[in-house]
Amino acid sequence: MSAIAPAAAIAHYREAFERLHSALGGSASRRAVAMERFAELGFPGAREEAWKYTSLRRLESRRFMPATPATAPADVPAAFVAQRLVLANGSAVGPVPATLGGFALGTLTGAPEDPLLRTFVGGGTERFAALNAALTIGPLLLSTAAGQQSDDVVQLSLLTTGTGPTLASPRIAVRMAPDSRARLLIDHVDDGTLEHFTNAVLDIELGPGAHLTLYRLQRQGERAFHIERIEARVGENACFVMRDSQLGAALARLDTRVSLDGRAAGTEITGVFLADGSRHLDSHIHVDHRAIETTSLQDYRGIAANKGRGVFNGKAIVHEGAQKSNARQVNRNLLLTPGAEIDTKPDLEIYADDVQCSHGTTTGQLDPNALFYLRSRGLSEPEARSALTRAFAGAVMARVDEPVLARHVHDELDRRLVRLLEGSV
C-alpha cells in the first residue's frame, strides 16, 4: 500500500490541471480520470517495495509548474543524426512533419487519442504515467506501414526548459505494423539552469515480425528530476531492442516494462549508468514471457563514485504455458570510491517447466592486479583506473551501433571518469 502524498502536493497539481485542461486537447474526461488516479495513488512512501531504495521526498516537496504550449524553447544541443525533431516541454517546436525517417507522425489534432493517452496499470511508475496523461501537451504518434524497412535513425530531442521550475510531460506512442523495421533515438536534455521535473512516457506496440531498436540517452543537468516509463508490447516474431545510457539528472527513475505477447517474440535491453557526484539513478526492468519460444536479455553495467547511488531491479516472469522461453539477466556494478553505493536485485519467476533462465550480479571495485599491470606499462594511476572503467562499460557500449551516439557516450564517460579519478588519488 502506497502512502498518499500530502494534500498540498496533490492540490497543486490538481489546480494546475484545472487551469490547463481546456488548452491540453483530447478527451477532458480521459485526462480527468488520469488525474484522479494520480491523486489516489499519491507519491510513493518509504514502505512501498517498488521505491525501497529511492526516496522522492525532495521531488514531493517542490512545486513545479506544468508546461504550456506557449513555453519558449532554449538552445538545443546539436543533433546526432540527420533526421531530428525537437520537443520543448513535450510539445514539438515548429510544425510536425508528416513523415520523418521511416515513421509517419501524428498528433492529437490528426490521430486517434486512444493510442496517445493509453493508461497503464501496475509498477512503481503507474502514478506518474497517469499524471503524464493528465498534463501532456503535445503527445506524438510515430507509426510505420506494413513491411516498411528503414535503417535511418530518427532522433527525438526532448528538452525541458523554462524561466521557473517546470514540469514537462513528453509522451511518445510508437505503433509498428507487421514486418516493419525502424530505429529511434530518444535524447533527454534540459537547459541546465533551474530545477526541472521531466515526467516522460514512451508507449510502444510492435506488430508481428516488427523490429524496433531504441537508443535512449538521459543527459539532463545536475539539478533535474527525471521519471520515465517505457511500456512495450511485442507481437509474434517481433523484437524490441533498447540501448540505454544514463549519465545525467540529480535523481532519475526509469521503469521499462516489456510484454512478450506472441510466439518467438524477443527483447534485448542493455545499458550503462554513471552515478557520480550525488546522483541517484534507479532502473527497473520488468519482462513478461507470455508465449512460447520467447527470449529476453537484460544486461546493465553500473558505475558509482563519490556519494552517487545506483539501483538496478531486473525481473523476468515466465508465465504458465510459455514453454521453451529463454530469460537471461546480468548486472555488473563498479564502485570507484568509498561512499558510493549500488543496490541490485535480479529476480526470476518461472511458471513453466521447459525453459532456460539465468541471472547473475556482481558489485565490486577495480582489480588491483589489473591496475598493477597497467601501471607497470607506464600508465598513471588515474589513467589505469579510467582505462579499466572504460573497458568495464565497453561490454555493453559495444552493442550501441550508432557511431556518433556511441562516441558521445564514450567521450562523456571518459571526461567524467578522468575528472573524478584524478580527484580520488
Secondary structure, DSSP 8 states (H G I E B T S, - for coil): ------HHHHHHHHHHHHHHHHHH-S-HHHHHHHHHHHHHH-S--TT-GGGTT---HHHHH---EE--TT---------SSSEEEEEETTEESS---SEETTEEEEETTTS-STTTS----SSTTHHHHHHHHHH-S--EEEE--TT-EEEEEEEEEEEE--SS-EEE--EEEEEE-TT-EEEEEEEEEE-SSS--EEEEEEEEEE-TT-EEEEEEEE---TT-EEEEEEEEEE-TT-EEEEEEEE---SEEEEEEEEEE-STT-EEEEEEEEEE-TT-EEEEEEEEEE-STT-EEEEEEEEEE-TT-EEEEEEEEEE-TT-TT-EEEEEEEEEE-STT-EEEEEEEEEE--SS-EEEEEEEEE---HHHHHHHHHTT--HHHHHHHHHHHHHHHHHTT---HHHHHHHHHHHHHHHHHHHHTT-
